[in-house]
Amino acid sequence: MARLGWDQAGQHLYETGTDHGVVYPAASNGTYPKGYAWNGITGWTESPSGADETALYADNIKYLSLRSAEEFGATLTAYTYPDAFADLDGSAALMDGVKIYQQARKAFGLAIRTLIGNDVDSNDHGYLLHLVYGLTASPSERSYSTVNDSPEAIEFSWEMKSVPVNVTGKKPTSVITIDSTKISADRLAALENVLYGTDAVVSYSAKQNPVATVYSAVAEPGSVNPSEQDTPSLWYERSGEEGAYVYTHTSDSEVDGNKTYYTRAAGDDPHTADGGWYERSGEEGSYVYTPTTDIEIVAGTPSASKTYYVKSTASGTDARLPLPDEVISILSGTSVGG
């Protein structure tokens, strides 16, 4: 136990700012499968209502205090909005550049970030993620005025109401907040990868057991044109010494009975196999991968001792808004892959 203290360094906390807005149209099954970045947000105001008291009196005293249901409301202001929100805000596109209004308003979710500051770190102390579900928006006024010597941009404003979503073991909720100063960085990153999506990831892995090139002599050349044989039956001539033979495409237009011709019987072509192999250079942590120009792996040559690499690309993921139970699962590390 310790005596309480006030105004300790780092404990002068405050909240400010809005950024990282994302809107997620709701699907018919109640999920929010794809998000769209919302730029130009200038304000986010949460305005809960309800929870009004009904006082009951008995025995000449105030006997009970009952509270009505609480509702969540909010106001968002911004200089602009994503095209995806226009469809939620009661408009519909008839064609590119042409919209009509007074259409059905559709449900959506939001993610928005506000900053946490203190006397030590200023605005860089941390942030709150606000995840909001089941929203619909009221129309926003648009007031245009002439350009003058004090120019201003229109600031849109939307009042929003919510229908809560289920949370296991608790009453339904409209909003979850996540405090970055109290959640581990890896779990927070896992959640943000879901909220904001991920880019495709390129990786390189060593090619396992590349097959060295093997040439075999053409047993019966016949009377063909050696230089016009098609892949993979291109004909080669051999030069050099045993252990360091060099095979080159023949230019003969007819069979020379004094020559032995060879065909490539087996072997990988690093230049084209698997879409092309790569060679690696540089130091660990800053490797550079460049497409190889080798067309074959010949035993006894430098190419036979190289390590080749194959490029693979893991697809990125769309931004989506997880429901409350999944949010908790991700942050607690119990989600699949979490």
SEMAR-196900 format. One record per residue (C-alpha): residue in three letters; x negated, y, z. Coordinates in Angstrom, 3 decimals, always signed. Layout:
N
+------+----------+----------+----------+
! rest !        u !        v !        w !
+------+----------+----------+----------+
!  ALA !        X !        Y !        Z !
...
+------+----------+----------+----------+
//
This chain:
338
+------+----------+----------+----------+
! rest !        u !        v !        w !
+------+----------+----------+----------+
!  MET !   +0.000 !   +0.000 !   +0.000 !
!  ALA !   -1.134 !   +3.533 !   -0.638 !
!  ARG !   +0.163 !   +7.008 !   +0.014 !
!  LEU !   +2.025 !   +8.614 !   -2.843 !
!  GLY !   +0.108 !  +11.166 !   -4.894 !
!  TRP !   +1.208 !  +13.910 !   -7.257 !
!  ASP !   -0.298 !  +15.552 !  -10.326 !
!  GLN !   -3.087 !  +13.023 !  -10.785 !
!  ALA !   -5.237 !  +13.415 !  -13.909 !
!  GLY !   -3.637 !  +11.651 !  -16.867 !
!  GLN !   -0.192 !  +11.560 !  -15.235 !
!  HIS !   +1.111 !  +14.858 !  -16.598 !
!  LEU !   +3.192 !  +13.073 !  -19.224 !
!  TYR !   +5.479 !  +14.550 !  -21.846 !
!  GLU !   +7.220 !  +13.495 !  -25.077 !
!  THR !   +7.251 !  +15.373 !  -28.363 !
!  GLY !   +7.310 !  +15.058 !  -32.135 !
!  THR !   +9.004 !  +12.798 !  -34.681 !
!  ASP !   +7.458 !  +10.764 !  -37.488 !
!  HIS !   +7.346 !   +7.329 !  -39.150 !
!  GLY !  +11.053 !   +7.308 !  -39.952 !
!  VAL !  +12.457 !   +4.233 !  -41.711 !
!  VAL !  +16.057 !   +3.521 !  -42.767 !
!  TYR !  +17.293 !   -0.055 !  -43.107 !
!  PRO !  +20.618 !   -0.669 !  -44.927 !
!  ALA !  +22.667 !   -3.338 !  -43.167 !
!  ALA !  +23.409 !   -6.591 !  -44.972 !
!  SER !  +26.794 !   -8.309 !  -44.840 !
!  ASN !  +25.436 !  -10.833 !  -42.300 !
!  GLY !  +24.482 !   -8.100 !  -39.825 !
!  THR !  +20.748 !   -8.123 !  -40.534 !
!  TYR !  +18.559 !   -5.321 !  -41.859 !
!  PRO !  +16.415 !   -7.036 !  -44.503 !
!  LYS !  +14.664 !   -4.114 !  -46.202 !
!  GLY !  +13.473 !   -0.708 !  -45.057 !
!  TYR !  +12.676 !   +2.537 !  -46.851 !
!  ALA !  +10.313 !   +5.243 !  -45.622 !
!  TRP !  +12.012 !   +8.489 !  -44.621 !
!  ASN !   +9.815 !  +11.551 !  -45.115 !
!  GLY !  +10.476 !  +15.090 !  -43.927 !
!  ILE !  +12.188 !  +14.330 !  -40.607 !
!  THR !  +12.239 !  +17.460 !  -38.436 !
!  GLY !  +14.227 !  +16.290 !  -35.428 !
!  TRP !  +15.834 !  +13.333 !  -33.674 !
!  THR !  +18.334 !  +13.925 !  -30.871 !
!  GLU !  +19.912 !  +11.059 !  -28.948 !
!  SER !  +23.310 !  +11.981 !  -27.497 !
!  PRO !  +24.906 !   +9.222 !  -25.431 !
!  SER !  +28.518 !   +9.852 !  -24.448 !
!  GLY !  +31.157 !   +8.214 !  -22.302 !
!  ALA !  +30.299 !   +6.656 !  -18.929 !
!  ASP !  +32.818 !   +9.111 !  -17.463 !
!  GLU !  +33.771 !   +8.619 !  -13.836 !
!  THR !  +37.193 !   +7.606 !  -12.653 !
!  ALA !  +37.316 !   +8.065 !   -8.891 !
!  LEU !  +39.601 !   +5.831 !   -6.839 !
!  TYR !  +40.704 !   +6.802 !   -3.335 !
!  ALA !  +41.973 !   +4.596 !   -0.534 !
!  ASP !  +42.033 !   +4.686 !   +3.223 !
!  ASN !  +41.703 !   +8.456 !   +3.027 !
!  ILE !  +38.217 !   +8.160 !   +1.465 !
!  LYS !  +36.632 !   +7.867 !   -1.944 !
!  TYR !  +36.953 !   +4.127 !   -2.327 !
!  LEU !  +35.404 !   +3.366 !   -5.742 !
!  SER !  +33.750 !   +5.088 !   -8.674 !
!  LEU !  +34.496 !   +3.411 !  -12.025 !
!  ARG !  +32.670 !   +4.315 !  -15.195 !
!  SER !  +34.026 !   +4.145 !  -18.743 !
!  ALA !  +32.093 !   +2.474 !  -21.545 !
!  GLU !  +29.055 !   +4.343 !  -22.843 !
!  GLU !  +28.637 !   +5.111 !  -26.522 !
!  PHE !  +25.507 !   +5.992 !  -28.450 !
!  GLY !  +25.338 !   +8.958 !  -30.762 !
!  ALA !  +22.445 !  +10.795 !  -32.370 !
!  THR !  +21.618 !  +13.654 !  -34.704 !
!  LEU !  +18.855 !  +13.478 !  -37.287 !
!  THR !  +17.564 !  +16.541 !  -39.129 !
!  ALA !  +15.309 !  +16.439 !  -42.167 !
!  TYR !  +14.270 !  +18.357 !  -45.256 !
!  THR !  +14.894 !  +15.357 !  -47.484 !
!  TYR !  +16.050 !  +11.747 !  -47.439 !
!  PRO !  +15.220 !   +8.554 !  -49.329 !
!  ASP !  +17.377 !   +7.496 !  -52.283 !
!  ALA !  +18.410 !   +4.412 !  -50.319 !
!  PHE !  +20.089 !   +6.629 !  -47.716 !
!  ALA !  +22.223 !   +8.423 !  -50.303 !
!  ASP !  +24.186 !   +5.219 !  -50.863 !
!  LEU !  +24.762 !   +4.953 !  -47.095 !
!  ASP !  +25.777 !   +8.613 !  -46.849 !
!  GLY !  +28.859 !   +8.276 !  -49.028 !
!  SER !  +27.457 !   +8.840 !  -52.511 !
!  ALA !  +27.069 !   +6.544 !  -55.495 !
!  ALA !  +24.901 !   +6.796 !  -58.603 !
!  LEU !  +26.792 !   +6.510 !  -61.897 !
!  MET !  +23.500 !   +6.597 !  -63.789 !
!  ASP !  +19.990 !   +7.931 !  -63.228 !
!  GLY !  +20.338 !  +11.527 !  -62.025 !
!  VAL !  +24.164 !  +11.475 !  -61.727 !
!  LYS !  +25.917 !  +10.985 !  -58.365 !
!  ILE !  +29.449 !  +11.123 !  -57.071 !
!  TYR !  +30.483 !  +11.655 !  -53.446 !
!  GLN !  +33.292 !  +10.838 !  -50.968 !
!  GLN !  +32.475 !   +7.134 !  -51.281 !
!  ALA !  +32.491 !   +4.531 !  -48.515 !
!  ARG !  +29.944 !   +5.119 !  -45.786 !
!  LYS !  +27.820 !   +2.088 !  -45.006 !
!  ALA !  +26.086 !   +0.867 !  -41.875 !
!  PHE !  +22.342 !   +1.054 !  -41.389 !
!  GLY !  +19.563 !   +0.889 !  -38.812 !
!  LEU !  +16.732 !   +3.294 !  -38.120 !
!  ALA !  +13.235 !   +3.181 !  -36.758 !
!  ILE !  +11.645 !   +6.432 !  -35.698 !
!  ARG !   +8.549 !   +7.265 !  -33.662 !
!  THR !   +8.144 !   +9.979 !  -31.047 !
!  LEU !   +4.864 !  +10.892 !  -29.389 !
!  ILE !   +3.803 !  +10.548 !  -25.761 !
!  GLY !   +1.232 !  +13.064 !  -24.544 !
!  ASN !   -0.553 !  +13.840 !  -21.299 !
!  ASP !   -3.020 !  +16.325 !  -19.845 !
!  VAL !   -6.028 !  +14.230 !  -20.919 !
!  ASP !   -5.192 !  +12.885 !  -24.372 !
!  SER !   -2.769 !  +15.596 !  -25.501 !
!  ASN !   -0.426 !  +14.183 !  -28.179 !
!  ASP !   -2.641 !  +11.143 !  -28.767 !
!  HIS !   -1.808 !   +9.299 !  -25.548 !
!  GLY !   +0.760 !   +6.986 !  -27.148 !
!  TYR !   +4.173 !   +6.831 !  -28.749 !
!  LEU !   +7.685 !   +5.485 !  -28.402 !
!  LEU !   +9.301 !   +3.408 !  -31.121 !
!  HIS !  +13.062 !   +3.956 !  -31.245 !
!  LEU !  +14.922 !   +1.106 !  -32.980 !
!  VAL !  +18.571 !   +1.950 !  -33.566 !
!  TYR !  +21.285 !   -0.412 !  -34.842 !
!  GLY !  +24.792 !   -0.292 !  -36.276 !
!  LEU !  +24.731 !   +3.359 !  -37.340 !
!  THR !  +27.027 !   +5.244 !  -39.683 !
!  ALA !  +26.528 !   +8.904 !  -40.578 !
!  SER !  +28.899 !  +11.856 !  -40.889 !
!  PRO !  +28.497 !  +14.213 !  -43.866 !
!  SER !  +25.796 !  +16.876 !  -43.710 !
!  GLU !  +26.445 !  +20.524 !  -44.540 !
!  ARG !  +24.418 !  +21.932 !  -47.424 !
!  SER !  +24.049 !  +25.698 !  -47.412 !
!  TYR !  +22.168 !  +27.232 !  -50.342 !
!  SER !  +21.006 !  +30.844 !  -50.441 !
!  THR !  +19.029 !  +33.016 !  -52.818 !
!  VAL !  +15.244 !  +32.903 !  -52.909 !
!  ASN !  +13.902 !  +35.935 !  -51.073 !
!  ASP !  +10.809 !  +37.266 !  -49.277 !
!  SER !  +11.436 !  +34.893 !  -46.337 !
!  PRO !  +11.863 !  +31.538 !  -48.078 !
!  GLU !  +13.410 !  +28.628 !  -46.203 !
!  ALA !  +14.099 !  +25.053 !  -47.194 !
!  ILE !  +17.499 !  +23.501 !  -46.553 !
!  GLU !  +17.444 !  +21.398 !  -43.404 !
!  PHE !  +19.967 !  +18.569 !  -43.595 !
!  SER !  +21.646 !  +17.351 !  -40.419 !
!  TRP !  +23.523 !  +14.093 !  -39.856 !
!  GLU !  +25.569 !  +13.133 !  -36.828 !
!  MET !  +25.460 !   +9.389 !  -36.298 !
!  LYS !  +27.504 !   +6.924 !  -34.269 !
!  SER !  +26.685 !   +3.322 !  -33.495 !
!  VAL !  +28.345 !   -0.048 !  -32.990 !
!  PRO !  +26.117 !   -1.973 !  -30.530 !
!  VAL !  +24.513 !   -5.323 !  -31.367 !
!  ASN !  +24.135 !   -8.339 !  -29.109 !
!  VAL !  +21.244 !   -8.951 !  -26.738 !
!  THR !  +20.920 !  -12.331 !  -25.055 !
!  GLY !  +21.648 !  -12.055 !  -21.325 !
!  LYS !  +22.554 !   -8.357 !  -21.480 !
!  LYS !  +25.352 !   -6.157 !  -22.694 !
!  PRO !  +25.259 !   -5.166 !  -26.382 !
!  THR !  +22.992 !   -2.224 !  -27.132 !
!  SER !  +22.558 !   +0.370 !  -29.854 !
!  VAL !  +18.944 !   +1.315 !  -29.245 !
!  ILE !  +15.664 !   -0.198 !  -28.067 !
!  THR !  +12.567 !   +1.835 !  -27.201 !
!  ILE !   +9.060 !   +0.392 !  -27.147 !
!  ASP !   +6.309 !   +2.226 !  -25.252 !
!  SER !   +2.928 !   +1.776 !  -26.942 !
!  THR !   +1.115 !   +2.510 !  -23.677 !
!  LYS !   +2.668 !   -0.556 !  -22.032 !
!  ILE !   +2.551 !   -3.147 !  -24.853 !
!  SER !   -0.592 !   -4.982 !  -25.946 !
!  ALA !   -2.071 !   -3.715 !  -29.215 !
!  ASP !   -1.837 !   -7.072 !  -30.989 !
!  ARG !   +1.838 !   -7.583 !  -30.117 !
!  LEU !   +2.671 !   -4.012 !  -31.090 !
!  ALA !   +0.842 !   -4.509 !  -34.400 !
!  ALA !   +2.839 !   -7.711 !  -35.010 !
!  LEU !   +6.084 !   -5.794 !  -34.508 !
!  GLU !   +4.983 !   -2.905 !  -36.711 !
!  ASN !   +4.039 !   -5.344 !  -39.478 !
!  VAL !   +7.689 !   -6.399 !  -39.459 !
!  LEU !   +9.070 !   -2.861 !  -39.199 !
!  TYR !   +6.814 !   -1.329 !  -41.852 !
!  GLY !   +5.963 !   -4.337 !  -44.027 !
!  THR !   +2.541 !   -5.573 !  -45.076 !
!  ASP !   +0.401 !   -5.191 !  -48.178 !
!  ALA !   -0.769 !   -8.127 !  -50.250 !
!  VAL !   -4.012 !   -9.561 !  -48.831 !
!  VAL !   -6.830 !  -10.661 !  -51.141 !
!  SER !   -9.231 !  -13.301 !  -49.847 !
!  TYR !  -12.068 !  -15.376 !  -51.269 !
!  SER !  -12.924 !  -18.955 !  -50.414 !
!  ALA !  -15.870 !  -21.075 !  -51.489 !
!  LYS !  -15.089 !  -23.375 !  -54.398 !
!  GLN !  -15.355 !  -26.900 !  -53.104 !
!  ASN !  -17.253 !  -29.521 !  -55.113 !
!  PRO !  -17.655 !  -27.751 !  -58.450 !
!  VAL !  -18.270 !  -30.250 !  -61.240 !
!  ALA !  -21.599 !  -29.919 !  -63.045 !
!  THR !  -21.494 !  -29.948 !  -66.815 !
!  VAL !  -22.190 !  -33.259 !  -68.549 !
!  TYR !  -22.922 !  -33.570 !  -72.267 !
!  SER !  -22.645 !  -36.737 !  -74.308 !
!  ALA !  -23.939 !  -37.500 !  -77.754 !
!  VAL !  -21.466 !  -37.635 !  -80.649 !
!  ALA !  -21.547 !  -41.293 !  -81.607 !
!  GLU !  -20.281 !  -41.039 !  -85.193 !
!  PRO !  -20.464 !  -37.478 !  -86.553 !
!  GLY !  -18.820 !  -38.395 !  -89.841 !
!  SER !  -18.463 !  -35.593 !  -92.393 !
!  VAL !  -16.788 !  -32.845 !  -90.342 !
!  ASN !  -17.909 !  -29.243 !  -90.069 !
!  PRO !  -19.692 !  -29.242 !  -86.659 !
!  SER !  -19.363 !  -25.480 !  -86.141 !
!  GLU !  -15.563 !  -25.552 !  -86.514 !
!  GLN !  -14.751 !  -28.198 !  -83.927 !
!  ASP !  -12.159 !  -26.884 !  -81.450 !
!  THR !  -12.482 !  -26.595 !  -77.696 !
!  PRO !  -12.967 !  -28.843 !  -75.795 !
!  SER !  -14.752 !  -30.665 !  -78.655 !
!  LEU !  -17.226 !  -27.907 !  -79.495 !
!  TRP !  -20.452 !  -29.427 !  -80.722 !
!  TYR !  -23.800 !  -28.452 !  -79.255 !
!  GLU !  -27.451 !  -28.893 !  -80.102 !
!  ARG !  -29.981 !  -29.617 !  -77.399 !
!  SER !  -33.424 !  -28.113 !  -76.859 !
!  GLY !  -35.970 !  -28.017 !  -74.049 !
!  GLU !  -37.459 !  -30.712 !  -71.853 !
!  GLU !  -35.772 !  -33.378 !  -69.801 !
!  GLY !  -34.445 !  -31.876 !  -66.588 !
!  ALA !  -34.173 !  -28.442 !  -68.197 !
!  TYR !  -32.210 !  -29.089 !  -71.350 !
!  VAL !  -30.420 !  -26.141 !  -72.960 !
!  TYR !  -27.261 !  -26.739 !  -74.980 !
!  THR !  -26.155 !  -24.184 !  -77.567 !
!  HIS !  -23.193 !  -24.208 !  -79.943 !
!  THR !  -24.259 !  -25.524 !  -83.325 !
!  SER !  -24.001 !  -23.278 !  -86.356 !
!  ASP !  -24.213 !  -26.154 !  -88.838 !
!  SER !  -21.435 !  -26.190 !  -91.399 !
!  GLU !  -22.081 !  -29.827 !  -92.259 !
!  VAL !  -23.506 !  -32.801 !  -90.447 !
!  ASP !  -27.336 !  -33.021 !  -90.442 !
!  GLY !  -28.170 !  -36.704 !  -90.252 !
!  ASN !  -31.492 !  -35.957 !  -88.538 !
!  LYS !  -29.820 !  -34.231 !  -85.581 !
!  THR !  -28.009 !  -35.505 !  -82.534 !
!  TYR !  -24.939 !  -33.475 !  -81.706 !
!  TYR !  -23.420 !  -33.287 !  -78.239 !
!  THR !  -20.002 !  -32.555 !  -76.831 !
!  ARG !  -19.211 !  -31.333 !  -73.357 !
!  ALA !  -17.801 !  -34.421 !  -71.672 !
!  ALA !  -17.056 !  -32.947 !  -68.240 !
!  GLY !  -17.719 !  -29.978 !  -66.017 !
!  ASP !  -16.160 !  -26.785 !  -64.704 !
!  ASP !  -16.294 !  -23.500 !  -66.584 !
!  PRO !  -16.762 !  -20.911 !  -63.775 !
!  HIS !  -15.845 !  -18.082 !  -66.130 !
!  THR !  -12.311 !  -19.361 !  -66.777 !
!  ALA !  -11.490 !  -22.096 !  -64.238 !
!  ASP !   -8.754 !  -21.146 !  -61.720 !
!  GLY !   -8.488 !  -17.768 !  -63.410 !
!  GLY !  -12.210 !  -17.136 !  -63.040 !
!  TRP !  -14.662 !  -17.709 !  -60.229 !
!  TYR !  -16.622 !  -15.056 !  -58.353 !
!  GLU !  -20.166 !  -14.612 !  -57.095 !
!  ARG !  -20.842 !  -12.917 !  -53.766 !
!  SER !  -23.448 !  -10.311 !  -52.879 !
!  GLY !  -24.119 !   -7.955 !  -49.973 !
!  GLU !  -24.177 !   -8.438 !  -46.225 !
!  GLU !  -21.624 !  -10.010 !  -43.914 !
!  GLY !  -18.827 !   -7.567 !  -43.273 !
!  SER !  -19.384 !   -5.786 !  -46.591 !
!  TYR !  -19.481 !   -8.577 !  -49.137 !
!  VAL !  -18.869 !   -7.692 !  -52.770 !
!  TYR !  -17.274 !  -10.251 !  -55.076 !
!  THR !  -17.802 !   -9.952 !  -58.834 !
!  PRO !  -16.501 !  -12.238 !  -61.605 !
!  THR !  -19.180 !  -14.682 !  -62.701 !
!  THR !  -20.366 !  -14.728 !  -66.297 !
!  ASP !  -21.487 !  -18.357 !  -66.061 !
!  ILE !  -19.658 !  -20.592 !  -68.520 !
!  GLU !  -21.010 !  -23.873 !  -67.196 !
!  ILE !  -22.782 !  -25.532 !  -64.287 !
!  VAL !  -25.864 !  -27.341 !  -65.541 !
!  ALA !  -27.737 !  -29.683 !  -63.195 !
!  GLY !  -31.261 !  -28.477 !  -62.482 !
!  THR !  -30.514 !  -24.809 !  -63.287 !
!  PRO !  -29.892 !  -21.900 !  -60.883 !
!  SER !  -26.158 !  -22.034 !  -61.597 !
!  ALA !  -26.022 !  -25.530 !  -60.143 !
!  SER !  -27.155 !  -24.246 !  -56.729 !
!  LYS !  -24.847 !  -21.200 !  -56.612 !
!  THR !  -21.848 !  -20.933 !  -54.366 !
!  TYR !  -18.849 !  -19.812 !  -56.352 !
!  TYR !  -15.733 !  -18.271 !  -54.804 !
!  VAL !  -12.072 !  -18.491 !  -55.742 !
!  LYS !   -9.807 !  -15.472 !  -55.291 !
!  SER !   -6.379 !  -15.863 !  -53.701 !
!  THR !   -3.720 !  -13.270 !  -52.943 !
!  ALA !   -1.203 !  -13.601 !  -50.130 !
!  SER !   +2.007 !  -11.738 !  -50.918 !
!  GLY !   +2.934 !   -8.735 !  -48.825 !
!  THR !   +6.221 !   -8.539 !  -46.897 !
!  ASP !   +9.083 !   -6.052 !  -47.098 !
!  ALA !   +9.761 !   -3.786 !  -44.158 !
!  ARG !  +12.761 !   -4.978 !  -42.134 !
!  LEU !  +14.435 !   -4.217 !  -38.830 !
!  PRO !  +14.504 !   -7.229 !  -36.479 !
!  LEU !  +17.462 !   -7.597 !  -34.153 !
!  PRO !  +16.838 !   -7.096 !  -30.413 !
!  ASP !  +16.290 !  -10.763 !  -29.566 !
!  GLU !  +13.642 !  -11.053 !  -32.274 !
!  VAL !  +11.968 !   -7.839 !  -31.107 !
!  ILE !  +11.593 !   -9.334 !  -27.629 !
!  SER !  +10.363 !  -12.592 !  -29.120 !
!  ILE !   +7.667 !  -10.782 !  -31.126 !
!  LEU !   +6.525 !   -8.620 !  -28.223 !
!  SER !   +6.400 !  -11.585 !  -25.845 !
!  GLY !   +4.462 !  -13.698 !  -28.336 !
!  THR !   +7.079 !  -16.419 !  -28.617 !
!  SER !   +8.122 !  -15.794 !  -32.222 !
!  VAL !   +7.029 !  -18.225 !  -34.946 !
!  GLY !   +3.605 !  -17.062 !  -36.031 !
!  GLY !   +3.652 !  -14.381 !  -33.291 !
+------+----------+----------+----------+
//
